[in-house]
Amino acid sequence: MAPPRLAHVVFMTRQYDTMIAWYQEVFGAWVVHEDPVLTFMTYDNEHHRFAFANLELLKPDSGDGKTGDVGVNHVAFTLDTAAELLDTYERLKSKGIEPYWPIHHGFTLSLYYRDPDGNRHEFQVESCSAEDANEFMHGEVFAANPIGVMFDPDELLARYKAGASEDELLALPKGEPSLLPVEHGFN
């Protein structure tokens, strides 16, 4: 049996309008339902993929970081090709939205972004088959470096525009093992 598929993510926010605008820009999402307290959005034929609850109206006197202010570490979204990942990077960068952590995990090439509330999103492309990824994760290279190697997305974008192949773009770069960034919430 296949595991369940991601249906939607709900965010509690004090930046209601800014969050909605960000998700419209980044995901091309549109509003399905909106009122002053709740907004539901989708980017496909699902009834909603994101929902936002306006804490300024739900809990106007609370900003204490307790119930309702808890977020997730990150939500991952898989793209089909490195070209698609790099096109997304270029589009978002042109809007002033840049990744805080470009990392090649060995089996995924990934860009991590923060939305206006600090929620983290991974945009990834698989760099090998699931079987090869499982083998890699049981090997010595992964045991020595389970995080991956950082890369320069501008340099990779330039290589893509110069005609680098998909295999060349997806190759694990040479470099020192990366540490988890403080921004990733593992401190």
Backbone torsions as a table, in degrees:
resi	resn	phi	psi	omega
1	MET	NA	135.4	178.3
2	ALA	-74.4	147.1	177.3
3	PRO	-67.7	159.7	177.8
4	PRO	-59.6	150.3	178.4
5	ARG	-96.1	149.8	177.3
6	LEU	-58.4	128.0	179.5
7	ALA	-101.3	-54.2	179.3
8	HIS	-162.0	167.3	176.5
9	VAL	-129.8	134.5	178.5
10	VAL	-108.3	133.2	179.7
11	PHE	-119.8	134.5	170.4
12	MET	-93.7	128.7	-173.1
13	THR	-142.6	152.4	170.4
14	ARG	-108.8	7.9	176.6
15	GLN	-123.8	54.6	-170.7
16	TYR	-50.8	-60.2	-176.5
17	ASP	-66.5	-38.0	179.7
18	THR	-65.4	-41.2	178.7
19	MET	-63.4	-45.9	-179.5
20	ILE	-60.6	-44.6	179.5
21	ALA	-62.7	-40.5	-179.9
22	TRP	-61.9	-45.7	-179.2
23	TYR	-68.3	-31.8	174.0
24	GLN	-64.9	-43.7	-177.7
25	GLU	-70.8	-48.7	-173.6
26	VAL	-73.1	-44.6	-174.7
27	PHE	-102.4	-7.4	-174.6
28	GLY	67.3	25.7	-177.5
29	ALA	-75.9	154.9	176.8
30	TRP	-127.3	157.1	-177.2
31	VAL	-77.9	129.8	174.4
32	VAL	-96.1	-40.7	176.3
33	HIS	-147.1	138.6	177.8
34	GLU	-146.2	132.1	168.3
35	ASP	-141.2	179.4	-176.1
36	PRO	-62.1	-21.6	-176.4
37	VAL	-102.0	-39.3	-175.0
38	LEU	-131.4	140.4	172.3
39	THR	-131.5	134.6	175.9
40	PHE	-116.3	133.8	-178.0
41	MET	-132.5	155.3	173.5
42	THR	-141.7	166.2	174.6
43	TYR	-129.0	6.3	179.5
44	ASP	-149.5	-155.0	-177.1
45	ASN	-85.0	1.8	174.9
46	GLU	-71.6	146.5	-177.1
47	HIS	-61.7	-36.3	168.5
48	HIS	-160.1	144.0	176.7
49	ARG	-110.4	-27.8	178.9
50	PHE	-132.7	145.4	170.5
51	ALA	-135.7	145.3	-178.8
52	PHE	-126.5	131.4	176.1
53	ALA	-111.0	127.1	-175.3
54	ASN	-83.7	100.2	-179.3
55	LEU	-66.5	-23.2	178.2
56	GLU	-63.7	-27.3	176.8
57	LEU	-99.3	-36.0	-179.2
58	LEU	-73.5	-39.0	-177.6
59	LYS	-139.3	64.4	-173.1
60	PRO	-62.6	-27.5	-176.8
61	ASP	-97.0	4.8	-176.9
62	SER	-116.5	130.8	173.0
63	GLY	-148.6	30.0	-170.4
64	ASP	-85.3	1.9	178.5
65	GLY	78.2	9.6	179.3
66	LYS	-92.5	-151.6	-174.5
67	THR	-39.9	133.0	179.6
68	GLY	91.1	-11.2	-179.7
69	ASP	-109.3	9.5	-178.4
70	VAL	-85.4	131.2	179.9
71	GLY	-112.0	-177.1	177.2
72	VAL	-101.2	161.9	176.8
73	ASN	-66.2	-58.5	171.9
74	HIS	-163.5	161.0	174.0
75	VAL	-117.5	130.9	-176.6
76	ALA	-100.3	142.9	177.3
77	PHE	-130.1	127.4	-178.3
78	THR	-95.8	131.3	173.3
79	LEU	-102.5	161.4	-173.6
80	ASP	-79.0	-32.7	-174.1
81	THR	-141.6	161.0	173.9
82	ALA	-62.5	-36.4	177.9
83	ALA	-58.9	-43.5	178.9
84	GLU	-64.8	-41.0	177.6
85	LEU	-61.7	-44.1	-178.3
86	LEU	-72.0	-34.9	173.5
87	ASP	-62.6	-41.0	177.5
88	THR	-63.8	-44.7	177.6
89	TYR	-56.5	-48.2	-177.5
90	GLU	-64.0	-42.8	179.5
91	ARG	-62.7	-46.0	-178.5
92	LEU	-68.8	-40.4	179.2
93	LYS	-60.4	-37.2	179.1
94	SER	-65.0	-18.5	177.7
95	LYS	-99.8	7.4	179.7
96	GLY	82.0	15.2	179.9
97	ILE	-107.3	110.9	-176.1
98	GLU	-121.9	149.8	178.7
99	PRO	-70.2	148.3	174.9
100	TYR	-93.4	-14.4	-177.5
101	TRP	-149.7	98.7	173.2
102	PRO	-90.7	118.3	-173.0
103	ILE	-141.7	140.0	171.6
104	HIS	-103.6	112.2	-176.7
105	HIS	-79.9	-2.3	-177.6
106	GLY	101.8	-34.8	177.6
107	PHE	-123.3	-9.0	170.5
108	THR	-138.0	144.4	170.0
109	LEU	-98.1	119.7	-167.6
110	SER	-132.0	144.1	171.4
111	LEU	-123.1	125.8	179.7
112	TYR	-105.1	132.3	-178.8
113	TYR	-122.8	155.2	171.4
114	ARG	-113.1	134.3	173.8
115	ASP	-82.2	179.8	-176.3
116	PRO	-59.7	-24.9	177.2
117	ASP	-90.3	-1.4	-179.7
118	GLY	91.7	2.3	175.3
119	ASN	-66.6	141.4	-173.5
120	ARG	-103.2	138.5	179.6
121	HIS	-130.6	134.3	176.3
122	GLU	-105.1	126.2	170.5
123	PHE	-105.8	121.7	-172.2
124	GLN	-134.4	158.8	169.2
125	VAL	-132.8	136.8	179.6
126	GLU	-69.2	133.5	179.4
127	SER	-100.3	0.2	177.8
128	CYS	-160.9	175.9	178.3
129	SER	-71.5	164.4	177.3
130	ALA	-60.6	-39.0	179.2
131	GLU	-63.5	-44.7	178.8
132	ASP	-66.2	-36.7	177.9
133	ALA	-63.4	-43.6	178.5
134	ASN	-63.2	-41.6	177.5
135	GLU	-63.3	-44.4	179.2
136	PHE	-59.6	-42.5	-177.7
137	MET	-68.8	-17.8	176.3
138	HIS	-98.6	4.3	-176.1
139	GLY	-97.3	177.7	-176.6
140	GLU	-69.2	-37.8	-178.6
141	VAL	-61.8	-46.2	179.5
142	PHE	-68.2	-38.7	178.4
143	ALA	-60.0	-37.5	-179.9
144	ALA	-77.9	-25.5	-176.7
145	ASN	-150.2	82.6	-178.2
146	PRO	-78.4	-2.8	-179.3
147	ILE	-94.1	-50.1	-180.0
148	GLY	124.5	-166.6	-176.7
149	VAL	-123.7	130.9	177.5
150	MET	-70.6	153.8	176.9
151	PHE	-138.0	163.6	178.7
152	ASP	-95.6	109.2	-177.5
153	PRO	-63.8	-30.2	177.5
154	ASP	-67.5	-40.0	178.1
155	GLU	-65.9	-41.5	179.2
156	LEU	-67.5	-38.1	176.4
157	LEU	-61.7	-42.5	178.9
158	ALA	-63.0	-40.9	177.4
159	ARG	-63.9	-41.0	177.3
160	TYR	-61.3	-46.8	-179.2
161	LYS	-67.6	-25.2	178.1
162	ALA	-83.7	-1.3	174.5
163	GLY	103.0	14.1	177.9
164	ALA	-58.8	144.3	179.7
165	SER	-74.8	164.9	177.0
166	GLU	-57.8	-43.5	179.3
167	ASP	-61.9	-40.2	178.3
168	GLU	-65.5	-39.6	-179.6
169	LEU	-68.8	-33.0	-176.5
170	LEU	-87.3	-8.2	-177.8
171	ALA	-63.2	139.0	176.9
172	LEU	-63.2	120.6	-178.7
173	PRO	-71.5	156.5	172.5
174	LYS	-76.0	145.4	178.2
175	GLY	161.0	172.7	179.6
176	GLU	-76.6	148.3	175.6
177	PRO	-57.2	142.1	179.0
178	SER	-89.3	152.2	170.0
179	LEU	-99.0	157.3	174.4
180	LEU	-67.6	129.6	-179.1
181	PRO	-71.6	149.2	176.8
182	VAL	-53.9	-38.7	-178.3
183	GLU	-61.9	-16.1	-176.6
184	HIS	-85.4	-2.9	172.8
185	GLY	85.6	14.4	-179.4
186	PHE	-106.3	32.6	-178.5
187	ASN	-101.6	NA	NA
